[in-house]
Amino acid sequence: MKKIISIIAVGLIFVAMSFTLSDFYSSLTKVDYVEGSKTLKFSTKLNSGHISQVLKINPNTTAFEAEVKKYVNSHIDVYVNGQNKTLTFTGSQVNGETVWVYYEANGISDISSLKIKNNLLLDVFPKQMNLVNIAYKGSQKNMTFMKGKEVNEVSF
C-alpha cells in the first residue's frame, strides 16, 4: 500500500512540475461562412501575454490594436479555390489573459478548397499550436498549424 501511495505521489509531483515548468502555447480560430454577405469571418483567440511579448507592446494601450492588425496581416494568408483573398481587419478585444482578433475575407460565393497559412507566434514560440475550426454550409473542418506545418488545406 505504501508503495502504491509513493508511486502516485511521485506521479502527481511530475504532473504538477510539467504544468509549472512549461507554458502551453496555442491559438484558436473560428471561421464562419456567412452566406448572405458572402463573407468568411475569422475570430482568433490568443493569449494576451504571448502576443504582447511578440509585439513588445502592452495590450492595454491604444497602439496595441494597430500592431495586432499588422501582425495578423503578415502571419495569416487565405486562399479560396486557389485565389489569395485580402483579409480585412475588423477589430480586437482584450479581456484579461485573452485577446480576440476579428478579420474577414469578402466576396466569396462558393468554396471548393480553402488553404490557410497560419504562423501566428511560431517565430517566437516553437511549440505553438494554432487550431482553426471552419464552418461552411453545414460542414465542419479542422486544421492544425505548428512549426514546420504552417500551411493547411481542406476541400468541401
C-alpha positions as CSV (number, residue, x, y, z in Angstrom):
1,M,0.0,0.0,0.0
2,K,2.8,2.4,0.9
3,K,4.5,1.6,-2.5
4,I,1.3,2.5,-4.4
5,I,0.9,5.8,-2.5
6,S,4.5,6.6,-3.2
7,I,4.2,5.9,-6.9
8,I,1.0,8.0,-7.1
9,A,2.7,10.9,-5.1
10,V,5.7,10.9,-7.4
11,G,3.5,10.8,-10.4
12,L,1.5,13.8,-9.1
13,I,4.7,15.7,-8.5
14,F,5.9,15.1,-12.1
15,V,2.5,16.2,-13.4
16,A,2.5,19.3,-11.3
17,M,6.0,20.2,-12.3
18,S,5.2,19.7,-16.0
19,F,2.5,22.4,-15.7
20,T,4.7,24.8,-13.8
21,L,7.9,24.4,-15.9
22,S,6.4,24.8,-19.4
23,D,3.8,27.1,-20.8
24,F,1.1,26.0,-23.2
25,Y,1.2,28.0,-26.4
26,S,-1.9,27.9,-28.6
27,S,-4.4,29.9,-30.5
28,L,-7.9,29.1,-31.6
29,T,-9.5,30.5,-34.7
30,K,-13.2,30.0,-35.6
31,V,-14.0,30.6,-39.3
32,D,-17.7,31.0,-40.2
33,Y,-19.1,31.5,-43.7
34,V,-21.9,34.0,-43.8
35,E,-23.8,33.2,-47.0
36,G,-25.9,36.3,-47.0
37,S,-22.9,38.6,-47.2
38,K,-20.6,36.0,-48.9
39,T,-18.0,36.5,-46.2
40,L,-15.6,34.3,-44.3
41,K,-15.5,35.7,-40.7
42,F,-12.5,34.9,-38.6
43,S,-12.3,35.1,-34.8
44,T,-8.9,34.3,-33.3
45,K,-8.3,33.8,-29.6
46,L,-4.7,34.5,-28.4
47,N,-3.0,34.6,-25.0
48,S,-2.5,38.3,-24.3
49,G,0.8,37.7,-22.6
50,H,2.2,35.8,-25.6
51,I,1.0,38.3,-28.2
52,S,2.2,41.3,-26.2
53,Q,5.6,39.6,-25.8
54,V,5.8,39.1,-29.6
55,L,4.7,42.6,-30.4
56,K,6.6,44.1,-27.5
57,I,3.6,46.3,-26.6
58,N,1.2,46.3,-23.7
59,P,-2.2,45.0,-24.8
60,N,-4.0,47.7,-22.8
61,T,-2.5,50.6,-24.8
62,T,-4.3,52.3,-27.7
63,A,-1.5,51.4,-30.1
64,F,-2.0,47.7,-29.5
65,E,-4.8,47.2,-32.0
66,A,-2.8,48.7,-34.9
67,E,0.1,46.4,-34.0
68,V,-2.2,43.3,-33.9
69,K,-3.6,44.3,-37.3
70,K,-0.1,44.5,-38.9
71,Y,0.9,41.2,-37.2
72,V,-2.2,39.3,-38.3
73,N,-1.9,40.6,-41.9
74,S,1.7,39.4,-42.1
75,H,1.1,36.0,-40.5
76,I,-2.2,34.8,-42.0
77,D,-2.9,34.1,-45.7
78,V,-6.2,32.7,-47.0
79,Y,-6.7,31.2,-50.4
80,V,-10.2,30.3,-51.6
81,N,-10.3,28.0,-54.6
82,G,-6.7,28.8,-55.2
83,Q,-7.1,32.6,-55.2
84,N,-5.4,34.7,-52.5
85,K,-8.0,36.7,-50.5
86,T,-7.4,40.0,-48.9
87,L,-8.2,40.0,-45.2
88,T,-9.9,43.0,-43.7
89,F,-9.2,43.6,-40.0
90,T,-12.4,44.4,-38.2
91,G,-11.1,44.8,-34.6
92,S,-9.7,43.3,-31.5
93,Q,-10.8,42.9,-27.9
94,V,-8.6,42.4,-24.8
95,N,-10.2,40.5,-22.0
96,G,-7.7,39.7,-19.2
97,E,-5.4,36.9,-20.4
98,T,-7.2,36.7,-23.7
99,V,-7.1,38.8,-26.9
100,W,-9.8,38.3,-29.5
101,V,-8.8,39.4,-33.1
102,Y,-11.5,39.7,-35.8
103,Y,-11.0,39.8,-39.5
104,E,-12.8,38.7,-42.6
105,A,-12.5,37.9,-46.3
106,N,-15.3,39.2,-48.6
107,G,-16.7,38.3,-52.0
108,I,-16.7,34.5,-51.6
109,S,-19.7,32.9,-53.3
110,D,-18.6,29.3,-53.2
111,I,-15.7,27.3,-51.6
112,S,-14.4,24.1,-53.0
113,S,-11.0,24.4,-51.4
114,L,-9.7,26.6,-48.5
115,K,-6.0,26.9,-48.0
116,I,-4.6,28.8,-45.0
117,K,-1.2,29.8,-43.9
118,N,-1.1,30.4,-40.2
119,N,2.2,31.0,-38.5
120,L,0.9,33.1,-35.6
121,L,3.5,33.2,-32.8
122,L,5.5,30.4,-34.3
123,D,8.6,32.5,-34.8
124,V,8.9,33.2,-31.0
125,F,7.3,30.1,-29.6
126,P,8.4,27.0,-31.5
127,K,5.9,24.8,-29.5
128,Q,3.0,27.0,-30.5
129,M,-0.1,25.2,-31.9
130,N,-2.7,27.1,-33.9
131,L,-6.1,25.4,-34.3
132,V,-8.6,26.5,-36.9
133,N,-12.2,25.3,-36.9
134,I,-14.2,26.1,-40.1
135,A,-18.0,26.1,-40.6
136,Y,-19.1,26.2,-44.2
137,K,-22.7,25.5,-45.3
138,G,-23.3,22.9,-42.6
139,S,-19.9,21.3,-42.9
140,Q,-17.2,21.4,-40.2
141,K,-13.5,21.1,-40.9
142,N,-10.5,21.5,-38.6
143,M,-6.9,22.5,-39.3
144,T,-3.8,22.3,-37.1
145,F,-0.7,24.5,-37.6
146,M,2.7,24.2,-35.9
147,K,6.3,24.8,-36.6
148,G,7.1,23.0,-39.9
149,K,3.4,22.8,-40.8
150,E,2.3,26.4,-41.3
151,V,0.1,25.7,-44.3
152,N,-3.0,23.5,-44.4
153,E,-5.8,22.9,-46.9
154,V,-9.3,21.4,-46.8
155,S,-11.8,20.6,-49.5
156,F,-15.6,21.0,-49.3
